[in-house]
Amino acid sequence: MDLGKKVRDLRIKNNLTLDELASRCELSKGFLSQLENNMTSPSFSTLEDIVLALGTTLELFFKEEKNEQIIFSKDDYFIDVKDDSKITWIVPNAQKNEMEPIILELKPNGTSKEILSHEGEEFGYCLKGSLVILNNNTNEKNILKKGDTFYFKGNFPHTIINESNNDAAILWVCSPPIF
């Protein structure tokens, strides 16, 4: 962390001159100038006085803002291979987000895990082959072919099945994350 820059940025954000901040902290303008230019370091108690004079707390002052990753490549993916399926988590740690996208690939006669009834919604896009969305309460089957999409509330238990003799794959997005 660039301590001097952080102090300067906060001072400017608060529309304070070096003189005004120095007066509030009972420090010299020269000391604050050296601090902002990283030519000196304050004691902990002096830094606390400066931070309070800038209208914040030490906790907020030292809290690092994270640059959220917005682009993910194959190097970021997590892959889980089972006997008849492969799940690719295409956004790592998506369970902390409001939705979770995966790519589910099913071998012939492969089946997803059962998704229990949940608050939220699901979206899918068939990338390859054909699949069946099975409502596990009613045994109703909805067929999904390459290029088709689905969108529904997750208020019923369901499974995705590949009843064909060919491989199949879907992009599947759930909100909230359930995978």
C-alpha positions in Angstrom: 0.0 0.0 0.0 1.3 3.5 -0.9 0.5 5.2 2.5 1.5 8.7 1.3 -0.7 8.5 -1.8 -3.6 7.1 0.2 -3.3 10.1 2.7 -3.0 12.6 -0.2 -6.0 11.1 -2.0 -8.2 11.2 1.1 -7.1 14.8 1.9 -8.0 15.9 -1.7 -11.2 14.0 -1.6 -12.1 15.9 1.6 -11.2 19.3 0.0 -8.5 19.9 2.6 -5.2 21.8 2.1 -2.0 20.6 3.7 -2.3 23.5 6.1 -5.9 22.6 7.1 -5.0 18.9 7.7 -1.9 19.9 9.6 -4.0 22.1 11.9 -6.6 19.4 12.5 -3.9 16.9 13.4 -1.6 19.3 15.3 1.3 18.4 12.9 3.5 20.5 10.7 2.7 21.0 7.0 6.2 19.9 6.2 5.8 16.5 8.0 2.5 15.9 6.1 4.1 16.8 2.8 7.0 14.4 3.5 4.4 11.7 4.5 2.4 12.2 1.3 5.7 11.9 -0.7 6.7 8.8 1.2 9.8 10.5 2.6 8.8 9.7 6.2 6.6 7.3 8.1 4.2 8.2 10.9 4.0 6.4 14.2 0.8 4.4 14.6 -0.8 7.0 16.9 0.1 9.8 14.5 -1.4 7.9 11.6 -4.5 7.3 13.6 -4.8 11.0 14.3 -4.4 11.8 10.5 -7.0 9.1 9.5 -9.5 10.4 12.0 -9.0 14.0 10.8 -9.7 12.7 7.3 -13.1 11.4 8.5 -12.5 7.7 8.4 -11.2 4.8 10.5 -8.0 2.8 10.4 -10.1 -0.2 9.4 -11.5 1.6 6.4 -8.2 3.3 5.6 -6.4 -0.1 5.3 -9.2 -1.9 3.6 -7.9 -2.8 0.2 -10.3 -2.5 -2.7 -10.2 -5.6 -4.7 -10.1 -5.5 -8.5 -12.7 -8.0 -9.5 -11.8 -10.3 -12.3 -14.3 -9.9 -15.1 -12.6 -12.1 -17.8 -12.0 -15.8 -17.3 -10.0 -18.1 -19.5 -9.6 -21.8 -19.6 -6.7 -21.5 -17.2 -9.2 -20.2 -14.6 -11.7 -23.1 -15.0 -12.2 -25.9 -12.5 -13.1 -29.2 -14.0 -14.7 -32.2 -12.3 -14.8 -35.4 -14.3 -17.1 -38.3 -13.3 -17.8 -41.6 -15.1 -20.7 -40.2 -17.3 -20.3 -36.5 -16.9 -18.0 -33.6 -16.8 -18.7 -30.3 -15.0 -16.6 -27.2 -15.9 -17.0 -24.3 -13.5 -16.3 -21.4 -16.0 -16.3 -18.7 -13.3 -14.1 -19.7 -10.4 -15.6 -19.3 -6.9 -19.0 -18.3 -8.4 -20.8 -19.6 -5.3 -20.0 -16.2 -3.8 -21.9 -14.5 -6.6 -25.6 -14.3 -7.3 -25.5 -16.7 -10.2 -23.3 -19.7 -11.1 -22.6 -20.8 -14.6 -21.2 -24.2 -15.5 -20.8 -26.3 -18.6 -22.3 -29.7 -18.1 -21.2 -32.4 -20.5 -23.0 -35.7 -20.4 -22.0 -39.0 -22.1 -24.7 -41.1 -23.7 -27.2 -42.1 -20.9 -25.4 -39.7 -18.5 -27.3 -37.9 -15.8 -26.7 -34.7 -13.8 -27.0 -34.8 -10.0 -30.6 -34.2 -8.8 -31.2 -30.5 -8.3 -33.6 -30.1 -5.4 -36.3 -27.6 -5.2 -34.8 -24.2 -4.4 -35.5 -20.5 -4.4 -34.2 -19.0 -7.6 -34.1 -19.5 -11.3 -32.2 -21.5 -13.9 -31.2 -20.9 -17.4 -29.6 -23.2 -19.9 -28.4 -23.3 -23.5 -27.8 -26.6 -25.3 -24.3 -26.5 -26.8 -24.2 -30.0 -28.3 -26.6 -32.9 -28.8 -30.0 -33.3 -27.1 -30.9 -33.5 -23.4 -34.0 -34.1 -21.3 -35.0 -31.9 -18.3 -36.9 -34.3 -16.0 -39.3 -33.0 -13.4 -38.7 -35.5 -10.6 -42.1 -34.8 -9.0 -44.2 -35.4 -12.1 -41.8 -37.4 -14.4 -42.6 -34.8 -17.1 -39.8 -34.6 -19.7 -38.8 -31.5 -21.7 -36.5 -32.1 -24.6 -33.7 -29.7 -25.3 -31.8 -29.8 -28.7 -28.7 -28.0 -29.8 -29.4 -24.3 -29.9 -32.4 -24.5 -27.6 -32.6 -22.7 -24.3 -34.5 -23.2 -21.1 -35.5 -20.8 -18.3 -37.5 -21.7 -15.2 -38.0 -21.3 -11.5 -36.2 -23.9 -9.5 -39.2 -24.7 -7.4 -39.2 -28.4 -8.3 -36.6 -31.2 -8.1 -35.2 -32.0 -11.5 -32.4 -33.8 -13.3 -30.8 -33.3 -16.7 -30.4 -36.5 -18.7 -28.7 -37.5 -22.0 -31.0 -40.2 -23.4 -29.2 -40.2 -26.7 -26.3 -42.2 -28.0 -24.2 -39.1 -28.5 -22.4 -36.8 -26.2 -24.3 -33.6 -25.1 -23.4 -30.4 -23.4 -25.2 -27.4 -22.0 -24.3 -24.0 -20.5 -26.2 -24.0 -17.2 -26.7 -21.0 -15.0 -28.3 -21.1 -11.6 -29.3 -18.2 -9.3 -28.5 -18.5 -6.5 -25.5 -20.9 -6.9 -26.4 -24.5 -6.2 -23.8 -26.6 -7.9 
